[in-house]
Amino acid sequence: MFGTRIAALAALGVCLAAFQPAMAGDLRPIVGTTINQAPVVEPTEVASAPNSDSFADGSGKTLKISDFQGKVVLLSFWASYCGPCKHELGALDRLQAMLGGTDFVVVPISVDGSGISSTYADYGVSHLGIYRELSDDFPLSMGVRAIPTNIMLGRDGRMIRFSEGPTEWDSPQTIEMVKSLIASSPMPVAAAEPSKPPVTVADSSAN
């Protein structure tokens, strides 16, 4: 069942319903520390995404983080029962409208798998794709212990930002921060092609 363990955590009071969205100029939720916090990846620390990173899109197709390689990815874990999550979707939608494309994408992953389309309609979301977890293993392995949780991945799929609690993703300061991350994220190094043995051309003059 979708979101069973995360929903249980929320029932114990870990859901960040008391959090207010980060105000313009306050980027602490993007970098910082909150109560009930999972292990935080600091700006200078880089962690690889886990192997159990499968999730599904709106058609039911299974996807992996590697499917987005080459883009900076903002993973946003949310649920239809989480008020702050739904409030944040509007800002994420506007961020995707402004910056989404070949270099950046917002991937909001529902941990309960229900009410996605109706929630999008209620909050005017029109630029975000529909994604849902296949099991709690993926978010839990990424350090998600409360929702909303937002994780920024570089072009190579490595974690570069981790935050809990809603953020005003469409504030000018936050947009500039995201642009900076996009500009500073290196392209993944392509695997080198195996070297080929030199071609020897026979010398016909020797005959």
PyMOL commands that set and color helices and strands:
alter all, ss='L'
color gray80, all
select helices_A, chain A and resi 4-11+28-31+65-68+83-99+116-122+137-141+172-184+204-206
alter helices_A, ss='H'
color red, helices_A
select strands_A, chain A and resi 47-48+55-57+62-63+72-78+104-110+131-133+149-153+158-164
alter strands_A, ss='S'
color yellow, strands_A
deselect
rebuild
show_as cartoon
